Amino acid sequence: MLLVILSTLNFIINIMWFIIIVSAIFSWLYAFNVINTRNQFVNQVGGALYRLTEPLYRPIRRFMPNLGGIDLSPLVVLVILFFLQQVIAYIARTYG
């Protein structure tokens, strides 16, 4: 049972990795006007990515120093997710 729970948590973390990377790429495309910002589909995708990632970024942004236009909070979240995956793998090896 423990292995099933750990595998599910690992799967959710993998999905979050994917969402964070897609969100970062989308924000770059949006910032450099590569995508049409007046397109309704583009706005819906951007809004969905924002709503999915902002709750993860907000607590980290409170503690991070202001670096101007550079936002390192996605990188910090990815490092935290990597750490959690390593802990899950260790628990699975030890108790699974």
C-alpha positions, 0 to 999 in steps of 0.5 A: 500500500505504501508503494502505491501511495509513493508512486502516486505522489511521484506521478503528481510531482512529475505532472507538476514538473511538466506544468512548471516547465510549460509555464516558463516556456509560455511566459517567455513566448508571451514576453517576447511577443512570439504568440498572439496575446489577443487569441482567446485560446492563448489567453485561456492557456496562460490563465490556466497555467498561471492559476496552476503555478502561482500558488506554488510560487507565491510563498517562495517570492515572499522570501526571495530577493527582488532581482528585477526582471528575473524570477527564480521562483520556478527554479526553486520550486523545481529544486524542492520537487526534485528533493521530494522525489528523492525522499520518496525514492529513498522511502520506497527503497527502504520500506518498499 
